[in-house]
Amino acid sequence: MLPRSSEIPPHVITISTWTILRVIFILIGLGILWFLRDVLVILVVALLLAALIDPFADWFAKYRVPRSIAVLMVYIILLGLAALVLVLIIPPLVMEVEQFIVNFSSMYETFLKSVGHFQAVSIERGFGQNIQTSLQALQEGVGRSLLQLFSTITGFFGGLATFLIVLVLAFYMVVEESAARRFFKNLAPEEYQPFLAGLFTKMQQRIGAWLRGQLVLGLVVGTATYIGLLILGVPYALVLGLIAGLLEVIPYAGPMFSAVPILLIAFSTSSFQGFMALGLIIFIQQVENNLLVPKIMQKATGLNPIVSITALLIGIRFGGFVGALLAIPVAAMIAVISEELFVAHPVFFESRLSQRK
């Protein structure tokens, strides 16, 4: 037995009451945020819209146009462009959707024939039944998707109130920008307020650059897809191009999702058109990744692919399609906060260390 003096003294871990209270407050705060997640989504969307139109309001302000009038002018221009696009696109879009519903059965049979040689080989290996089952499941899935489309259109009118709320919030975020900055600054002690003011500006600039870049990419990719499919003679080129442009806002996963209906419809027409459509998709993605993204999206978010994909998966897990749309801008905001706290201005941690010393 060792002498008493050589015994290792027991480690005593003490937790202060204030630490326990802080943990409780943090958990309560997270619970409140989760309960108010729908409201937070509206606020984030309004912030994105405000970041999008703020540079235009600043440009009008150079000519002594009041910010309220400038924002209204931007709204009128954007709504006018949207109305023009709808007038030009909706009639042929509805026609193509109706044709797709009518011709789906024949397209499905043609698609079966185009993969018939592969299925014949697979039967010898015992995979034929699996392919047939998968194709039947695909047909049922498309039917369910069409039903969901009508329910989505119905729900759209119920979302008009939310849309108006977003417009109003974004309006006041831009018009009352100085008041918003003061409110944001007043969340912290006075010595940290300049830091928070700069943080607010950088977040707004980065999110605005990302959103404007995504809109440009979506427009370019959607237009290129439509023109390419039109030249190849693939049916429903307008619908497929619109899908490709809209899904472009979802990084990495969006182009893969949009490629699925393009290839299904192209192969249902003929194997030649299917492979030509595949080549078109690869070509557009190569041009986008090697030419457009470096020029348009360079340093827009400052996120590496691993962080972006992780944020995307988390957004899909908690918010579905809406979560996927908001994942990257939210991750970009968190990245700005982290960069400012840990790299550029580690004021909070330095003050904590000095207090402990």
N, C-alpha and C positions, 0 to 999 in steps of 0.2 A: 504493500500500500504506500502510495506516495505521501510525502509530508504535506501537511495542510497548506504550507506557504506556496507549494508548487501547483496546487490545484487551479484549474482555469476558472476564473470568475464567470458566473453566468451573465449572458447578454440580456439586458433589459431594454425592451422596446417600448418607448412611451409615445403615445399619440395624444396631442393636445385636443381640448374640446373644440377649439377654433378649426383645426384640421378636419375633424369629423363634421362640423357644421358646413364647412366649405364643400366637402364631398356631397353632403345631402343637398345643398343648394345647387350644385352642378347637376346632380341627378334630376332634381325637380325642374331645373331649367331645360334640360334635354327632353324631359317628358312634356313640358309645355310646348317646346318647339315641335315635337312630333305630333302633338294634338292639333297644333296650328299649321300643319304642313301645307294644307291647301292654300292658306293665306300667304305663306312664305313663297309658294310657287308663283302666285300672282305678283308678289313684290319683286321676285327675281326676274320675271318676264317684263315687268314694267321697267326695271333697272336696265335690262338689255335694250329695250326700245329707246329709253332715254339716252343710253350710251351711243345708240345708232344715230339718233337725230341731233345730238348735242353739237357735233362739228358743223352741221348745216346752220344751226341757230347761231353759232359763233361767227360763221361767215356772213350771215345777214346782219349781225350786230356791228360788223365793220362799217356798214353803210347806214348806221344809226337807226336800224329797224328794231323796235322793242322786241324782247325775247318772246313775249306772249304772241305777238303778231307773227314772228318768225316761225314759231312752233306750229301755229295754225296753218301757215302757208305750207310748211313741210307736210303736215297732215293732209292738206287738200291735194298736194302734188302726189303723195303716196297713194291716197285713196283713188285719185283720178287714174293713176297708172294701173292700180289693181282692178278698177272697173273696166278699163280698156282691155286689159289682159283677159278678164272674165268674158267680156263680150266677144272677143276674138277666139277664145279657146273653148268656152263652155259648149257652144253648139256642136262643133266637130267632136269634142270630147264625149258628150252624151251619145252622139251617133256611134262612135267607136265602141263605147261600153255596151250599147244595145246590140250591136253586131257581134260583139264578143259573147254575150249571153246566148244569142241565137245560134251562133256557130260553134259553141263550145263542144257539143257532142261530136261533131264531125272532126274538129281539131283534135279531140282526144283520140279518136280512132286513127287519125293520121299520125299522131305522135306514137301510138302503139306500133304502127307499121314501121316507123323510122327506127325504132329500137328493136324491131322484130328479129333481126339477125343476131343481135346480142342476146336476146331472150332465148332464141333457139339454142345457142351455145350454152347458155346458163342452165337450160333444162337438163342437159346431159350431166351437169354437175349438181343438180338438185336445188338450183336457185330460182327456177322459173316461177314457182308459186309465190315466192317472196316478192319477186318483181311485180307480178300481177296484183298482189295484195297492196303493195306500196303505191301502185298507180291508182288503184281504186280509192285508197285513202287520200291520195292527192286530189282526185275528183271531188270527194266529199269535202275536203278542206277548202277547195275553191268555192264550193257552194256555200259553205258557212261564211267564208270571207265576204261573199256578195251580200249575204244577209247582214253581216256586221257593217258593211258599207252603208246600207240604207239606215241602220240604226245610228250610225255616226252622223249621217246627214241630218237625221231628226234631232239628234243631240246638239248639233251645231247651232240651231236656233235657240236652244236653251242656254248656250254659251255666249250669246250676244251680250248679255248683261256683264259677264266677266270680261269680255273684250272691251266694252265701254269703260269698265273700271280700270283696266290696264291703260287705256288711252288717257284717262284723266290723271292717273298716278304719274305716268310718264310725262305728261304735260307739266304738272307741278314740279316734278324732279328737275326738269330743264329750266322752267321759268323761274322757280324759286331755288336756283342752284346755290346761291350764297346762303340762304336759310338752311338748306340741307347740309351744307358744309359746316355751318355753325352748330347744328344739332349733332352732327357726327363728331365734331371736335369736343363738344361739351360732355361727351360720354367718358372722357378721361380727365385727369388733373391738368392744370394749366401748363405745366412744363412739357407735357406730352402732346399738346394740341397741335403745334406745327407739324409734328411727325404724323399725326392722324390726318391732317389736311393733305399732306403729300401722298399719304397712303390712299386716300379717297380718290385723288386725281389719277394716280397710276392705275388703280383698279378700273376706273372709268375708261381711261385711254386703252388699256389692254383688252377689255371686254368689247369696246366699240370696234377696235381694229379686227378682233376675231370675228365679230358678227358681220361686219361689212365684207371681210374676206370670204366668209362662208356664203354670203349671198352672191358674190361674184362667181365663186366656184360652182355653186348650184346652177346659176344661169348659164355658164359656159358648158358645163357637163350635160345639162338637160338639153340645151340647144344642139350640141354636137351629137348626142345620142339620137335625138329626133331626126336630124338631117341624115345621119349615117344609116339608120334603119329605113328611112324613106327611100334612100338610094338603093338599098339592098332589097327593097320590096317586102320587108317584113310587115305584116298587118299590125294595126293599132300602134303605129309609130308615135303618134302624139301622146297617147296614154302612157306608153313605156318611157318616152322622153321626160314627161312630167314626173313620173315616179322616180326616175334617175336623178332629176334635179332636186326634188324634195328630200330624198333620202341622203343626198350629199351632205346635209347638215349633221348627219351622224358619222363621225370619223371612223374609218377602218371598216366598220360593219355595214354602213349604208351602201357602198358600192356593191358589196356581196349580196345584200338583200335585193337590190334593184336588178342584179344580173339574173336572178332566178326566173322571174316572169319573162324577161327578154329571151332567155335561152329556151324556156318551155314553149313559148309561142313560135319562136323561129324554127325549132326542131319539129314542131307540129305542122309547119308548112312544108319543109323539106330538110333533109340532112345537110344539103349544100348551104342553104340559108342559115341553118343552125351553126355550122362551123364558121361561116362568114360573120355572123353576129358575135360569136365568141372572139374572133379576131378583132372585131371592132371594139368590143369591151376592153380587151387587153391593150389595144392601141390608145384608147382614150385614157385609160388608167396610167399608162406609161407617160403620156404627155402631161397629165395632171401632176403626177408625182415628181417628175423630173424637170418640168418647166413652170407650171402654174403655181404649185404649192410653194416652191422656194421664192418665187417673185411676189406672190400675193400674201401668203401666210407667214413669211419669214419673221420670226420673233413676235408673232402676234400673241401667242399664249405663253411661250417659254416652257412648254411641257414636253418632256420626252415621251416617246411612244409607250413605254411601260406604264408611266403614270396615267397617260391618256386612256389606255385600254382598261387599266384598273378602275379609273373613275367611271368609264363607260359601263363596265360590268356592275359596279355598285349602283349607278343610276338606274340601270335596267332592273336590278333586283328590287329596289325600293319604289321606283316610280314608273316602271314599264316604259312605254314609248316616250312619255313626257320626261321621265327621268333620264332617258338616253339623250334627249335634246338639251337638257339643262346640265348634264354631267360635266361637260368640258368647260363652260363658262364658270360654273361653281368651283371646279378644280383650279381654274386660272385665278380666281379671286383668292382662294386659299394659298396658291403659290405666291401671289404678290405679298400677302400678309407674312408668309414664312420668310420670303426673301428680305423683306424690310426688317423683320424682327431679328433674324439670325445672322444676316450678312451686312446689309447696308447700315441699319441703325439699331444695334442690339441694346437699346436704351433701357428696356425693362429689365433685362437680365443683369446688366451692369449695375443698375440701381439696387437690385436685390442683393448682389454680391457685396456692394459697398455698405449696405445696411447691415449685413451679417458680420462684416469686418468691424 
